[in-house]
Amino acid sequence: MTLVERFLEYVSFDTQSDMNTGLTPSTPGQMFFARFLLDELKRIGLSEVQVDDNGYLTATLPANIEGDYPVVGFIAHLDTSPDFSGKHVKPNIVKNYDGGDIALDAEEGIFLKPSEFPELKNYVGQDLITTDGHTLLGADDKAGVAEIVTAMEYLLAHPEIKHGKIRIGFTPDEEIGQGADHFDVPAFGASFAYTLDGGEIGELEYENFNAAMAKIVVHGRNVHPGYARHKMRNSMRIANQLVAMLPRHETPEHTDGYEGFYHLMSFNGDVEKTEMVFIIRDFDQSRFENRKREMQHLVNKINAEFGEGTVELDMVDQYYNMREKIEPVMYIVELAREAMERAGVKPNVLPIRGGTDGARLSYMELPTPNIFAGGHNFHGRFEFVPVQSMQKAVEVILQIAQMVPEYRK
């Protein structure tokens, strides 16, 4: 099976995660996909292939050289984002892209345009896999899964490529921040690992946001509007007041690089009750803590004005910047950088404006930088992935595999 055939098969599985179920995996489609992969990994010849009750799939490619070398891991996640439908994905392949607008659904006027997504111009002459305009694609992270499986199949078919022991792992629920919750690092047994969960070709990342989630409930009081003077308390208006108190330009659409933000993810309510979910992000630990304190301060101000208990705040940390854990072992970043160069890819080391399983795993004693999987515009209808970028990701995995035994700190 070719890389593209494998990827197209994988995106046919509906694996959206759901933060509201309280289960692991959070949706049954993820376990169904994991069991499908279990059979495939056994079929191509990997050993120690197993999936646990929580949907974590692991396998081993045994070493084909003698010696005591570090064990490297390659990790990707099974789920797709709950932000946009991942059901009945119908991918399209645009051969030899000409640089113009791509009709995802011409009848409904849905086009992927370089005027809106200028990165398309970087892929003129290449083959792009897109959506049909009605679902996400699932390159995040089924491109990473397909690349890892394809690389392992290649190594099994080419024993002349010498390598140490390799472990692979596929996790559920990364998109809802729970991908490492039940990851058994000691059983995985790798010295270090790489997630294949990055964006465009060349991305190499060992810094990510510090992350928290804030769930806010605003309690109102409904009274007939004709007789509501000094009685009604409209929870939606109070919630809007709180949102307006946050810094206007510290939002995702106004920030870039190392700038942090507050992001209102959902807002649901009526006069009686309104529920909001925010995510809070910053690379700097002290600024991150200040953002959380500011959120608590604003809640306190609202409660002081409208009465204690009007607003309830439940705020939890999700993950932290992996840089602190990667810097003591920076040789693993340099190894990946050199592997990219050997594969003919120009490395682009930059911070992740998001998070990966690697952020959590790095704090669980498994240092795990992130490598590109090739996709763009994740979590929506305009997602696409260049075939040639996926192929290069496979080459980078192959280079890392054979470099680990020869690489010295």
C-alpha positions as CSV (number, residue, x, y, z in Angstrom):
1,M,0.0,0.0,0.0
2,T,1.3,3.4,-0.9
3,L,1.5,6.3,1.5
4,V,-1.3,8.1,-0.2
5,E,-3.5,5.0,-0.3
6,R,-2.9,4.5,3.4
7,F,-3.7,8.1,4.3
8,L,-6.9,8.1,2.3
9,E,-8.0,4.9,4.0
10,Y,-7.2,6.3,7.5
11,V,-9.2,9.5,7.0
12,S,-12.3,7.5,6.2
13,F,-12.5,6.6,10.0
14,D,-14.6,9.0,12.0
15,T,-12.4,9.6,15.1
16,Q,-13.4,13.0,16.5
17,S,-12.8,13.2,20.2
18,D,-15.3,14.6,22.7
19,M,-14.3,16.3,25.9
20,N,-17.7,15.7,27.4
21,T,-17.9,12.0,27.6
22,G,-15.5,11.4,30.5
23,L,-14.3,8.2,28.7
24,T,-10.9,7.2,27.3
25,P,-11.0,7.0,24.4
26,S,-13.7,9.6,24.4
27,T,-15.4,8.3,21.3
28,P,-15.8,4.7,20.0
29,G,-14.5,5.6,16.6
30,Q,-11.0,6.0,18.0
31,M,-10.9,2.4,19.4
32,F,-12.3,1.1,16.1
33,F,-9.4,2.8,14.3
34,A,-6.9,1.6,16.8
35,R,-8.0,-2.0,16.3
36,F,-7.8,-1.6,12.5
37,L,-4.2,-0.3,12.9
38,L,-3.5,-3.2,15.3
39,D,-4.2,-5.7,12.5
40,E,-2.3,-3.7,10.0
41,L,0.9,-3.4,12.2
42,K,0.8,-7.1,12.7
43,R,0.4,-7.7,9.0
44,I,3.4,-5.6,8.0
45,G,5.5,-7.5,10.5
46,L,6.0,-5.4,13.6
47,S,6.3,-7.1,17.0
48,E,4.8,-6.5,20.5
49,V,1.8,-5.0,18.8
50,Q,-0.9,-4.2,21.4
51,V,-3.8,-1.9,22.1
52,D,-4.9,-1.4,25.7
53,D,-8.4,-0.7,27.1
54,N,-7.9,3.0,26.7
55,G,-7.1,2.9,23.0
56,Y,-3.3,3.3,23.3
57,L,-1.6,1.4,20.5
58,T,2.1,0.5,20.7
59,A,4.4,-1.7,18.7
60,T,8.1,-2.4,18.2
61,L,10.5,-2.6,15.3
62,P,13.3,-4.7,16.7
63,A,16.9,-3.6,16.1
64,N,18.8,-5.2,13.3
65,I,22.3,-4.3,14.7
66,E,24.1,-5.4,17.7
67,G,24.9,-3.0,20.5
68,D,23.4,-1.0,23.3
69,Y,21.8,2.0,21.6
70,P,19.1,4.4,22.6
71,V,15.5,3.4,21.8
72,V,13.7,6.0,19.7
73,G,10.0,6.4,19.6
74,F,7.6,7.9,17.0
75,I,4.2,9.0,18.1
76,A,1.0,10.3,16.5
77,H,-2.6,10.6,17.6
78,L,-5.7,8.8,16.4
79,D,-8.3,11.5,17.0
80,T,-9.4,14.5,15.0
81,S,-10.6,17.8,16.4
82,P,-14.1,18.1,17.7
83,D,-14.1,21.7,16.3
84,F,-15.4,20.5,12.9
85,S,-17.0,17.4,11.4
86,G,-14.7,14.5,10.7
87,K,-17.5,12.2,9.6
88,H,-17.8,11.0,6.0
89,V,-14.6,12.7,4.9
90,K,-14.4,12.8,1.1
91,P,-10.8,13.8,0.1
92,N,-9.9,15.2,-3.3
93,I,-6.5,15.0,-4.9
94,V,-5.4,18.0,-6.9
95,K,-2.6,16.8,-9.2
96,N,0.1,19.2,-10.3
97,Y,-1.5,22.2,-8.6
98,D,-1.4,25.2,-10.9
99,G,-1.5,28.0,-8.2
100,G,-5.1,29.0,-8.7
101,D,-8.3,28.7,-6.7
102,I,-9.3,25.1,-5.8
103,A,-13.0,24.3,-6.0
104,L,-13.9,22.3,-2.9
105,D,-17.6,22.6,-3.7
106,A,-18.2,24.9,-6.6
107,E,-22.0,24.6,-6.4
108,E,-21.9,26.0,-2.8
109,G,-19.2,28.5,-3.6
110,I,-16.6,26.8,-1.3
111,F,-13.1,27.5,-2.7
112,L,-9.6,27.1,-1.3
113,K,-7.9,30.3,-2.5
114,P,-4.3,31.5,-2.4
115,S,-5.6,35.0,-1.8
116,E,-6.8,33.8,1.6
117,F,-4.2,31.1,2.2
118,P,-1.0,32.3,0.5
119,E,1.0,29.3,1.6
120,L,-0.7,27.5,-1.3
121,K,1.7,29.2,-3.6
122,N,4.6,27.2,-2.1
123,Y,3.1,24.0,-3.6
124,V,2.7,24.9,-7.2
125,G,3.4,21.8,-9.3
126,Q,2.8,19.5,-6.3
127,D,-0.1,17.2,-5.5
128,L,-2.5,18.4,-2.8
129,I,-5.1,16.4,-0.9
130,T,-8.0,18.6,0.1
131,T,-11.5,18.2,1.6
132,D,-14.8,18.5,-0.3
133,G,-15.5,21.6,1.7
134,H,-17.9,20.0,4.2
135,T,-15.6,18.3,6.7
136,L,-12.1,18.6,8.0
137,L,-9.5,16.4,6.3
138,G,-7.8,14.7,9.2
139,A,-4.2,15.2,8.3
140,D,-4.0,16.3,11.9
141,D,-2.9,13.7,12.7
142,K,-3.6,10.8,10.3
143,A,-0.9,12.1,8.1
144,G,1.5,11.5,11.0
145,V,0.0,8.0,11.6
146,A,0.4,7.1,7.9
147,E,3.9,8.4,7.7
148,I,5.1,6.4,10.7
149,V,3.4,3.2,9.5
150,T,4.8,3.7,6.0
151,A,8.3,4.3,7.4
152,M,8.2,1.1,9.5
153,E,7.0,-0.9,6.5
154,Y,9.9,0.4,4.5
155,L,12.4,-0.5,7.1
156,L,11.0,-4.0,7.4
157,A,11.3,-4.4,3.6
158,H,14.9,-3.0,3.6
159,P,16.9,-4.8,6.3
160,E,20.1,-3.3,4.7
161,I,19.1,-0.1,6.5
162,K,20.7,-0.6,9.9
163,H,18.9,0.7,13.0
164,G,18.4,0.2,16.7
165,K,15.1,-0.7,18.4
166,I,12.2,1.6,17.5
167,R,9.0,2.0,19.3
168,I,5.8,3.5,17.9
169,G,2.8,4.8,19.7
170,F,-0.6,6.0,18.6
171,T,-2.7,7.9,21.3
172,P,-6.3,8.8,21.6
173,D,-7.8,12.2,22.6
174,E,-4.8,14.5,21.9
175,E,-7.2,17.1,20.5
176,I,-8.9,17.5,23.8
177,G,-5.7,17.6,25.8
178,Q,-5.9,14.1,27.2
179,G,-3.6,12.2,24.9
180,A,-0.9,11.5,27.5
181,D,-3.3,10.8,30.4
182,H,-2.8,7.0,30.3
183,F,0.4,6.8,28.3
184,D,2.7,4.2,30.0
185,V,6.1,5.8,29.6
186,P,8.1,3.0,31.4
187,A,6.3,0.3,29.3
188,F,6.9,2.3,26.1
189,G,10.6,2.0,26.9
190,A,12.0,4.7,24.7
191,S,14.9,7.0,25.6
192,F,13.3,9.8,23.6
193,A,10.7,10.2,21.0
194,Y,9.3,12.5,18.3
195,T,5.6,13.3,17.6
196,L,4.8,13.5,13.9
197,D,2.1,16.2,14.5
198,G,3.4,19.4,13.0
199,G,2.3,21.5,10.2
200,E,4.2,22.5,7.0
201,I,7.3,20.8,5.7
202,G,10.4,21.6,7.7
203,E,8.7,22.4,11.1
204,L,10.8,21.3,14.1
205,E,9.5,22.3,17.4
206,Y,10.6,22.0,21.0
207,E,8.7,24.9,22.5
208,N,5.0,25.1,23.0
209,F,2.4,27.1,24.9
210,N,1.7,26.7,28.6
211,A,-2.0,25.9,28.6
212,A,-5.0,26.2,30.8
213,M,-8.8,25.8,30.4
214,A,-11.3,27.9,32.2
215,K,-14.9,26.8,32.4
216,I,-17.2,29.6,33.5
217,V,-20.9,29.4,34.6
218,V,-22.8,32.6,35.0
219,H,-26.1,32.4,37.0
220,G,-28.9,34.8,36.2
221,R,-32.4,35.3,37.3
222,N,-35.3,35.3,34.8
223,V,-38.3,37.6,35.4
224,H,-41.0,38.7,32.9
225,P,-39.3,41.5,31.0
226,G,-42.2,43.8,31.4
227,Y,-41.8,43.7,35.2
228,A,-38.0,43.1,35.4
229,R,-36.8,46.4,36.8
230,H,-34.3,45.7,39.6
231,K,-35.2,42.0,39.5
232,M,-33.9,40.4,36.4
233,R,-30.3,39.4,36.2
234,N,-29.5,38.4,32.5
235,S,-26.7,35.9,32.6
236,M,-25.8,36.5,29.0
237,R,-25.3,40.2,29.5
238,I,-23.2,39.5,32.6
239,A,-21.1,37.0,30.6
240,N,-20.6,39.5,27.8
241,Q,-19.5,42.1,30.3
242,L,-16.8,39.6,31.6
243,V,-15.7,38.9,28.0
244,A,-15.4,42.6,27.2
245,M,-13.1,43.1,30.3
246,L,-10.4,40.9,28.8
247,P,-7.7,42.6,26.7
248,R,-9.2,43.1,23.3
249,H,-6.2,42.3,21.2
250,E,-4.9,39.4,23.3
251,T,-6.9,36.9,21.2
252,P,-5.8,34.3,18.6
253,E,-6.7,36.5,15.7
254,H,-4.4,39.3,16.9
255,T,-1.4,37.4,18.1
256,D,1.6,35.5,16.6
257,G,5.0,34.2,17.4
258,Y,5.6,34.1,21.2
259,E,2.5,36.2,22.0
260,G,-0.1,34.6,24.3
261,F,-3.8,34.9,24.3
262,Y,-7.2,34.3,25.8
263,H,-9.6,32.4,23.5
264,L,-13.3,32.1,24.0
265,M,-14.1,28.7,22.6
266,S,-17.8,28.4,23.3
267,F,-20.7,30.5,24.6
268,N,-24.0,29.0,25.4
269,G,-26.8,30.4,27.4
270,D,-30.1,32.2,28.1
271,V,-31.2,34.6,30.7
272,E,-31.1,32.1,33.5
273,K,-27.7,30.5,32.8
274,T,-24.7,31.0,30.5
275,E,-21.7,28.7,30.2
276,M,-18.4,29.7,28.6
277,V,-15.2,27.8,27.9
278,F,-11.9,29.7,27.5
279,I,-8.4,28.5,26.8
280,I,-5.5,30.5,28.1
281,R,-2.1,30.3,26.4
282,D,1.4,31.7,26.9
283,F,4.9,30.6,26.3
284,D,6.4,32.4,29.3
285,Q,5.5,30.8,32.6
286,S,5.2,34.0,34.6
287,R,3.0,35.6,32.0
288,F,0.9,32.4,31.9
289,E,0.4,32.6,35.7
290,N,-0.5,36.3,35.3
291,R,-3.2,35.5,32.7
292,K,-4.8,32.9,35.1
293,R,-4.7,35.4,37.9
294,E,-6.3,38.0,35.7
295,M,-9.1,35.6,34.8
296,Q,-9.8,35.0,38.5
297,H,-9.6,38.7,39.2
298,L,-12.3,39.5,36.6
299,V,-14.5,36.8,38.0
300,N,-14.1,38.3,41.4
301,K,-15.0,41.7,40.1
302,I,-18.2,40.4,38.5
303,N,-19.1,38.7,41.7
304,A,-18.5,41.8,43.7
305,E,-20.9,43.7,41.5
306,F,-23.7,41.2,41.1
307,G,-23.3,39.1,44.2
308,E,-21.1,36.2,45.3
309,G,-21.8,33.1,43.4
310,T,-23.0,34.8,40.3
311,V,-20.0,33.5,38.4
312,E,-18.4,30.2,39.0
313,L,-14.9,29.5,37.6
314,D,-13.3,26.1,37.2
315,M,-9.7,26.6,35.8
316,V,-7.2,23.8,35.3
317,D,-3.8,23.5,33.7
318,Q,-3.6,21.3,30.6
319,Y,0.1,21.2,29.7
320,Y,3.3,23.2,30.0
321,N,6.1,24.4,27.7
322,M,8.3,21.4,26.9
323,R,11.4,23.6,26.4
324,E,12.4,23.2,30.0
325,K,12.6,19.4,29.6
326,I,14.1,19.4,26.1
327,E,17.0,21.9,26.6
328,P,19.0,19.4,28.8
329,V,18.9,16.9,25.9
330,M,19.1,19.3,22.9
331,Y,21.0,16.7,20.9
332,I,17.7,15.1,20.1
333,V,16.6,18.3,18.4
334,E,19.9,18.6,16.6
335,L,19.5,14.9,15.5
336,A,16.2,15.7,13.9
337,R,17.6,18.9,12.3
338,E,20.4,16.9,10.7
339,A,18.0,14.2,9.6
340,M,15.9,16.8,7.8
341,E,18.9,18.2,6.0
342,R,19.9,14.7,4.9
343,A,16.4,14.2,3.6
344,G,16.7,17.4,1.6
345,V,14.4,19.4,3.9
346,K,15.2,22.9,5.2
347,P,14.6,22.8,9.0
348,N,12.4,25.5,10.4
349,V,12.7,25.6,14.1
350,L,9.9,27.6,15.7
351,P,7.6,27.5,18.7
352,I,4.3,25.5,18.5
353,R,1.4,27.9,18.9
354,G,-0.5,25.0,20.4
355,G,0.4,21.7,22.1
356,T,1.2,18.1,21.3
357,D,1.3,14.9,23.3
358,G,5.0,15.6,23.4
359,A,4.5,18.5,25.7
360,R,2.9,16.3,28.4
361,L,5.2,13.3,27.7
362,S,8.3,15.5,28.1
363,Y,7.2,16.2,31.7
364,M,6.7,12.4,32.1
365,E,10.4,11.7,31.5
366,L,10.0,11.1,27.8
367,P,11.6,14.1,25.9
368,T,9.5,14.4,22.8
369,P,10.0,17.3,20.3
370,N,7.6,17.6,17.3
371,I,8.3,17.1,13.6
372,F,6.2,18.2,10.7
373,A,3.5,15.9,9.2
374,G,2.9,18.3,6.3
375,G,-0.7,19.6,6.7
376,H,-2.1,23.1,6.7
377,N,-5.3,24.8,8.0
378,F,-6.1,22.1,10.6
379,H,-9.5,21.7,12.2
380,G,-11.6,23.1,9.4
381,R,-12.9,22.7,5.8
382,F,-9.9,24.3,4.3
383,E,-7.4,21.7,5.6
384,F,-5.0,20.3,3.0
385,V,-1.8,18.4,2.8
386,P,0.8,18.2,0.0
387,V,1.7,14.6,-0.9
388,Q,5.3,15.5,-1.4
389,S,5.5,16.9,2.2
390,M,4.2,13.6,3.5
391,Q,6.8,11.7,1.5
392,K,9.5,13.9,3.0
393,A,8.2,13.2,6.5
394,V,8.7,9.5,5.8
395,E,12.2,10.2,4.7
396,V,13.0,12.1,7.8
397,I,11.8,9.2,10.0
398,L,14.0,6.9,8.0
399,Q,17.0,9.2,8.5
400,I,16.4,9.5,12.2
401,A,16.1,5.7,12.5
402,Q,19.5,5.0,11.0
403,M,21.2,8.0,12.6
404,V,20.3,7.2,16.2
405,P,23.0,4.4,16.6
406,E,25.7,6.6,15.1
407,Y,24.7,9.9,16.8
408,R,26.7,11.1,19.7
409,K,25.6,13.8,22.3
